Amino acid sequence: MHTRDAPDAAALPGARATCISEETALVRVVVRGFGGVEQMELVEEPTPVPGAGQVVVRLTSIGLNHADLMARKGEYRLYSGDPPFTPGLEGGGVVESVGEGVDTVRAGDRVVLTPEAPRRTTRSNTCGTYRSHYLLPADKVFAAPANLPDEALGGLWLPFLTAYGCLVWRQQLREGQFVAIPAASSSVGLAAAQVARGCGAIPIGMTTSPSKIDRLRAMPEAPFEHFIATRNADGSDADWYHEVRRLTHGKGVDVFFDPVASGFFLDTEIRSVANYGTIWVYGLLGQPGKVDVTPLIRKHASIRGWVLGEIMDAGLDTVHGACREILDQIAAGAYRLPIGGTFPLAEVGRAHEEMERGRHIGKLVLIP
Ligand SMILES: NC(=O)c1ccc[n+]([C@@H]2O[C@H](COP(=O)([O-])OP(=O)(O)OC[C@H]3O[C@@H](n4cnc5c(N)ncnc54)[C@H](OP(=O)(O)O)[C@@H]3O)[C@@H](O)[C@H]2O)c1
């Protein structure tokens, strides 16, 4: 999916990839080879000078994503290409300098990079956001809402656009519908709960970590109506089918928004989905196993895949329209990004390890 236009400096009109100031150091993470966190290295480069129509953004926030971990390991080559490459799919910060002809933003403005800005091209796999400064066209940034903290500027799109794109743009979620959201403590799961509430739907948070439920209940960013623990305290799978039936008054769940969806988990979803319901699969967290799909026939229900690339492929008007709606909701205080942890960019390896442990609640962010 990550093959869209990217800020490949050498390919942009007015770009001056070789014309760089030697005064300030730019830092960038490079993955030298597929493998463990030891493959990531911080390199210094001179800060770029923006060409005509370009801006340089000093990043204050870089969202960490499972896709970055998969890319590092060599499990997501569409994203990474061959090493060496720079990971990172999202970012935001403060405009440091602007090139000739730029009048839409000024130095000092706080901005969010558009979701398509850091996508890899066939020419460049060094355009990821794991870096201190980002050179890109001026029309590839959105003005940041004043109430969005600096550390959250770079972590919006993977959680909110993934949830909004699926539940609003594709599913057209309706008032009163039950939406079950596995990985409730994940950044995407928390965004999905807020998006579902915005539609008047009833979000049910499902978590593999019973110990997280009390913490989630206390968070305004986790507006779930109900919670279900899908694992027992000893780590074994819980049979949560009857709990879903009880919470939905025997009807079942209208929509599953699920990054686990495999084996026993998917089997139970199929049993728990309502007539005409939909199971949206958007991640690969679960373990493969036997699944009985026959209840789908009787219920006229469906399983569909979802990837952020679907709304990106719909064109800039659509994807930027969705982004603006999300930014408006943030400005109004209806959507909030919960930060689950921040790490200095220099400690990127520790950040990857923490994401893999899965103890966090909310978005993990790198701070250059
Ligand atoms: N399709 C797309 O376009 C798209 C876009 C963005 C992200 N994603 C995917 O969405 C998922 C969540 O991303 P994120 O950045 O929000 O991650 P995250 O914040 O790191 O959340 C990970 C959470 O997932 C749950 N989890 C982990 N392993 C699990 C397993 N084996 N079985 C069940 N649940 C498990 C845990 O939550 P609990 O403790 O609450 O269970 C864990 O804390 C990832 O799989 C990611 O690749 C897909």
The ligand as a MOL file (V3000), in Angstrom:
LIG
                    3D

  0  0  0     0  0            999 V3000
M  V30 BEGIN CTAB
M  V30 COUNTS 48 52 0 0 0
M  V30 BEGIN ATOM
M  V30 1 N -5.0060 -1.7480 8.2060 0
M  V30 2 C -4.4580 -0.5810 8.4660 0
M  V30 3 O -4.4990 0.3260 7.6560 0
M  V30 4 C -3.7900 -0.3660 9.7990 0
M  V30 5 C -3.4270 0.9300 10.1840 0
M  V30 6 C -2.8710 1.1110 11.4520 0
M  V30 7 C -2.6410 0.0220 12.2740 0
M  V30 8 N -2.9820 -1.2210 11.8450 0 CHG=1
M  V30 9 C -2.8000 -2.3890 12.7210 0
M  V30 10 O -3.5770 -2.1640 13.8750 0
M  V30 11 C -3.0220 -2.8500 14.9710 0
M  V30 12 C -2.9430 -1.9120 16.1530 0
M  V30 13 O -2.0120 -0.8950 15.8450 0
M  V30 14 P -1.6200 0.1720 16.9410 0
M  V30 15 O -0.5600 1.0370 16.3720 0
M  V30 16 O -2.8370 0.8130 17.4520 0 CHG=-1
M  V30 17 O -0.9520 -0.7930 18.0280 0
M  V30 18 P -0.6600 -0.6090 19.5470 0
M  V30 19 O -1.1020 0.7250 20.0300 0
M  V30 20 O 0.7430 -1.0250 19.8000 0
M  V30 21 O -1.6010 -1.7120 20.1870 0
M  V30 22 C -1.2760 -3.0740 20.2760 0
M  V30 23 C -2.3650 -3.7470 21.1330 0
M  V30 24 O -2.9420 -4.8250 20.4070 0
M  V30 25 C -3.3550 -5.8430 21.3140 0
M  V30 26 N -2.6570 -7.0750 20.9430 0
M  V30 27 C -1.3570 -7.2480 20.7530 0
M  V30 28 N -1.0840 -8.5100 20.4060 0
M  V30 29 C -2.2630 -9.1470 20.3600 0
M  V30 30 C -2.6540 -10.4870 20.0500 0
M  V30 31 N -1.7740 -11.4200 19.7120 0
M  V30 32 N -3.9460 -10.7850 20.1130 0
M  V30 33 C -4.8460 -9.8570 20.4410 0
M  V30 34 N -4.5400 -8.5720 20.7330 0
M  V30 35 C -3.2660 -8.2390 20.6930 0
M  V30 36 C -2.9500 -5.3660 22.7100 0
M  V30 37 O -4.0510 -4.6430 23.2090 0
M  V30 38 P -4.9400 -5.2080 24.4230 0
M  V30 39 O -3.9620 -5.3740 25.5530 0
M  V30 40 O -5.9560 -4.1450 24.6700 0
M  V30 41 O -5.5260 -6.4840 23.9410 0
M  V30 42 C -1.8150 -4.3980 22.3870 0
M  V30 43 O -1.5930 -3.4620 23.4060 0
M  V30 44 C -1.6840 -3.3980 14.4860 0
M  V30 45 O -1.8670 -4.7490 14.1500 0
M  V30 46 C -1.4050 -2.5870 13.2500 0
M  V30 47 O -0.5780 -3.2600 12.3490 0
M  V30 48 C -3.5480 -1.4320 10.6300 0
M  V30 END ATOM
M  V30 BEGIN BOND
M  V30 1 1 1 2
M  V30 2 2 2 3
M  V30 3 1 2 4
M  V30 4 1 4 5
M  V30 5 2 4 48
M  V30 6 2 5 6
M  V30 7 1 6 7
M  V30 8 2 7 8
M  V30 9 1 8 9
M  V30 10 1 8 48
M  V30 11 1 9 10
M  V30 12 1 9 46
M  V30 13 1 10 11
M  V30 14 1 11 12
M  V30 15 1 11 44
M  V30 16 1 12 13
M  V30 17 1 13 14
M  V30 18 2 14 15
M  V30 19 1 14 16
M  V30 20 1 14 17
M  V30 21 1 17 18
M  V30 22 2 18 19
M  V30 23 1 18 20
M  V30 24 1 18 21
M  V30 25 1 21 22
M  V30 26 1 22 23
M  V30 27 1 23 24
M  V30 28 1 23 42
M  V30 29 1 24 25
M  V30 30 1 25 26
M  V30 31 1 25 36
M  V30 32 1 26 27
M  V30 33 1 26 35
M  V30 34 2 27 28
M  V30 35 1 28 29
M  V30 36 1 29 30
M  V30 37 2 29 35
M  V30 38 1 30 31
M  V30 39 2 30 32
M  V30 40 1 32 33
M  V30 41 2 33 34
M  V30 42 1 34 35
M  V30 43 1 36 37
M  V30 44 1 36 42
M  V30 45 1 37 38
M  V30 46 2 38 39
M  V30 47 1 38 40
M  V30 48 1 38 41
M  V30 49 1 42 43
M  V30 50 1 44 45
M  V30 51 1 44 46
M  V30 52 1 46 47
M  V30 END BOND
M  V30 END CTAB
M  END
